[in-house]
Amino acid sequence: MKYRSRTEITNMMLDSAREGATKTKIMYKAYLSYGQLVEYLKFLQQNDLLEHDVDKQVYRPTEKGLKFLNLSNDLSEMVTVLR
C-alpha cells in the first residue's frame, strides 16, 4: 500500500463513520493499526470533525466533518481532471 497523507486517512475515517461506526469498523475500513486509530480519533474529535455517542459506542461525523469530507472529495476530483 502506498503512503497516505493525513487528509486521505481522515477522509477514509469520516467516510466509514458516515452512518455511525464502532472503533473496530473505522479501523478496518481505514486500514489503520489500533495505535493510529486512537491518535486520529483524538485529533478528529479535538477539531470537531467527529463525535462519539457514548451510549451506543458509535462515532459519527459532525456537520463540520461532513463539509470537510465533501470539500476534500471535490478537490480530489478537480485534481484528477487536471491530470
N, C-alpha and C positions, 0 to 999 in steps of 0.2 A: 504494500500500500504506500502511496506517495505521502510525503509530508503535507499536513494540512495546516492552514492558518487558524488562528483563534476564531476568526469570523466564520470559517467553514464549520468548525466544531460547534460553535454557538448556534449556527443555523440548523445543524442536524439535531441538536438537543431541543431547540424550540419547536422544530417541526415534529419530532417524535412525541412531544408533550402536548401537542395541539388539542387533543381530545381528553387530556388527562393521562398521566403515566406515572408508574412507580419508578423508583431509582433503577431497579433492575432493567425495566423496559428501555429507559433512556440510555442506560449504559450499553446495552446490546445494540440498539439501533444506531447509536452514535459511534460505536466501535471504540469504547473507552475502557481503561482499567478503572478499578474502584477508586484508586487514589486520584486519578484525573477527574473522575465524576464528582467526587466530593469538592475538589478545588473549583471546578466550573459551576457547580450548583451554588456554592457560596458566592462566587463572582456574579452570577446572573441574578441572584436574589438581592445582593447589595446594590445592583444597578437597576432594580425594579423591572427586570425583564421576565422574571419567572416567580411564581408564587407557589407556596406549599400549603395544601389543605391538610392540616394536622389530623383531623378526624378520619379522613379517608386515606391518608398517607399517599396522596397523589399530588403531582406537580402539574401546573398549567401555566402557559404564557400569559402575561398581563397584556393589557391593551398596548402598552409601550413595546412589549416583546413581539407582539404580532405585527405592529407597524415596522419594527426593525427587520423582522423576517421578510415582510413583503418588499420593503425598500431594497434589502440586500439581494433578493431574488431578481428584482427588476434590474439592478445594476449588473448582476451576473449575465442576464440575458443581453443587455446592451453591449457588454464586453465581448460576448460570443458573436454577436452580429458584426462587430468591427473587425474580427479576425479574418 
